[in-house]
């Protein structure tokens, strides 16, 4: 499944859309596959790329950014890097509290 996702990313790049919202989602999905396989460094690299894309977009995508932070937290937890996992999850929580209705 990773090869199909990577082909989709290449297609976006060929069309000049390497920082498109959907490209960020593809990198997130690649990260998920790597995480489930236990390839944590590969997963973190994919999540970081997705995060960079989402942060660069002008549209409101706070929920996607928070989702990526949550995924990164899961990686740190699986690696027993608990203080880093907690810091990322707290960042995600504070961000979510900002856009929830009062």
C-alpha positions in Angstrom: 0.0 0.0 0.0 2.9 2.4 0.6 4.0 2.1 -3.0 0.5 3.2 -4.2 0.5 6.1 -1.8 4.0 7.2 -3.0 2.8 7.0 -6.6 0.0 9.3 -5.8 2.4 11.7 -4.2 4.6 11.6 -7.3 1.5 12.4 -9.4 0.8 15.4 -7.3 4.4 16.6 -7.6 4.3 16.2 -11.4 1.2 18.4 -11.4 2.9 21.1 -9.3 0.9 20.3 -6.2 3.5 18.9 -3.8 2.1 21.0 -0.9 -1.6 20.3 -1.6 -3.9 19.3 1.3 -4.3 15.8 -0.1 -0.6 15.3 -0.3 -0.4 16.0 3.4 -3.0 13.3 3.9 -1.0 10.8 1.8 2.1 11.4 3.9 -0.1 10.9 7.0 -1.3 7.6 5.6 2.2 6.5 4.8 3.2 7.3 8.4 0.3 5.2 9.7 1.4 2.2 7.6 5.0 2.6 8.9 3.7 3.0 12.5 1.6 -0.2 12.3 4.6 -2.0 10.9 6.8 -0.7 13.8 9.0 1.4 11.4 8.9 4.3 13.8 11.6 6.5 12.2 10.0 6.2 8.8 6.6 7.0 10.4 8.0 10.1 12.1 9.6 11.3 8.8 6.2 10.9 7.0 4.3 12.6 9.8 6.8 15.5 9.8 6.4 16.0 6.1 2.6 15.9 6.5 2.8 18.4 9.4 5.0 20.8 7.2 2.5 20.6 4.4 -0.5 21.3 6.7 1.3 24.2 8.4 2.2 25.8 5.1 -1.4 25.9 3.8 -3.5 29.0 4.1 -6.7 27.1 4.8 -7.9 26.3 8.3 -6.7 22.8 9.0 -6.1 22.8 12.8 -7.8 19.4 13.1 -5.4 17.8 10.7 -2.4 19.3 12.4 -3.7 18.1 15.8 -4.2 14.6 14.3 -0.6 14.6 13.2 0.6 15.6 16.7 -1.5 12.8 18.1 0.1 10.3 15.7 3.6 11.6 16.6 2.6 11.1 20.3 1.7 7.5 19.6 5.2 6.9 18.1 6.9 8.4 21.1 4.8 6.3 23.4 5.6 3.1 21.5 9.3 4.0 21.7 8.9 4.6 25.5 9.8 8.2 25.0 7.1 9.2 27.5 8.2 12.8 28.3 8.2 13.6 24.5 4.9 11.8 24.0 3.3 13.8 26.9 4.7 17.1 25.5 3.2 16.5 22.0 -0.1 15.3 23.4 -0.3 18.4 25.6 0.4 20.6 22.6 -2.4 18.8 20.8 -4.8 19.2 23.7 -4.1 23.0 24.1 -4.6 23.4 20.4 -7.9 21.6 20.4 -9.2 23.6 23.3 -8.5 26.8 21.2 -11.0 25.9 18.4 -13.7 24.2 20.5 -16.8 26.3 20.9 -17.1 28.1 24.2 
